[in-house]
Amino acid sequence: MARLSGLGDQLEAFSRIVDFETFRPDLDRALAYSDGSKGGRPPFDPVLMFKILVIQTLNNLSDERTEYLINDR
């Protein structure tokens, strides 16, 4: 982790510069998840998914490559 930080980890830079939590109310309102009373798997965190989409777009990654990198890291 220290080596990645020294090389300029993009995720760390985003965390310092952008407060993604400010997007949470808008994301929650737009996604309007159910209350979970019918069971099923809980949804992924909307802020996490938004970060993934931003990074995917900035790096011009395909969905398959993005999924691979998420599972690899």
C-alpha positions in Angstrom: 0.0 0.0 0.0 2.8 2.4 0.8 4.3 1.8 -2.6 1.0 2.5 -4.4 0.7 5.7 -2.3 4.1 6.8 -3.3 3.3 6.2 -7.0 0.3 8.4 -6.7 -2.7 6.2 -6.0 -5.7 7.7 -7.9 -8.2 6.5 -5.3 -6.3 8.4 -2.5 -6.2 11.5 -4.6 -10.0 11.4 -5.2 -10.6 10.9 -1.5 -8.5 14.0 -0.7 -10.0 16.2 -3.4 -13.7 15.1 -3.8 -16.1 14.6 -0.9 -18.3 11.9 -2.6 -20.6 11.8 0.5 -22.1 15.1 -0.7 -23.7 13.1 -3.6 -25.3 10.5 -1.3 -28.7 12.3 -0.8 -29.1 12.8 -4.6 -28.1 9.2 -5.3 -30.4 7.8 -2.6 -33.3 9.9 -4.0 -32.6 8.9 -7.6 -32.2 5.2 -6.9 -35.1 4.9 -4.4 -34.2 1.4 -3.1 -37.0 -0.7 -1.6 -37.3 -1.1 2.2 -36.0 -4.7 2.0 -39.1 -6.2 3.4 -39.3 -8.7 0.6 -35.8 -10.0 1.4 -33.1 -10.4 -1.2 -29.5 -9.3 -1.3 -28.9 -5.7 0.0 -27.9 -3.2 -2.7 -24.3 -2.0 -3.1 -23.5 1.3 -1.6 -24.6 4.0 -4.1 -21.5 6.2 -3.3 -19.2 3.3 -4.0 -20.9 2.6 -7.3 -20.7 6.3 -8.3 -16.9 6.3 -7.5 -16.5 3.2 -9.7 -18.3 4.9 -12.6 -16.2 8.0 -12.3 -13.0 6.1 -12.3 -14.2 3.9 -15.1 -15.0 6.9 -17.2 -11.8 8.8 -16.5 -9.7 5.7 -17.4 -11.8 4.7 -20.4 -12.2 1.2 -18.9 -14.7 -1.4 -20.3 -17.2 -3.0 -17.9 -15.3 -6.3 -18.0 -11.9 -4.6 -17.2 -13.5 -2.6 -14.4 -15.0 -5.8 -12.9 -11.6 -7.5 -13.1 -9.8 -4.7 -11.4 -12.4 -4.5 -8.6 -12.1 -8.2 -8.0 -8.3 -8.1 -8.3 -7.9 -5.3 -5.8 
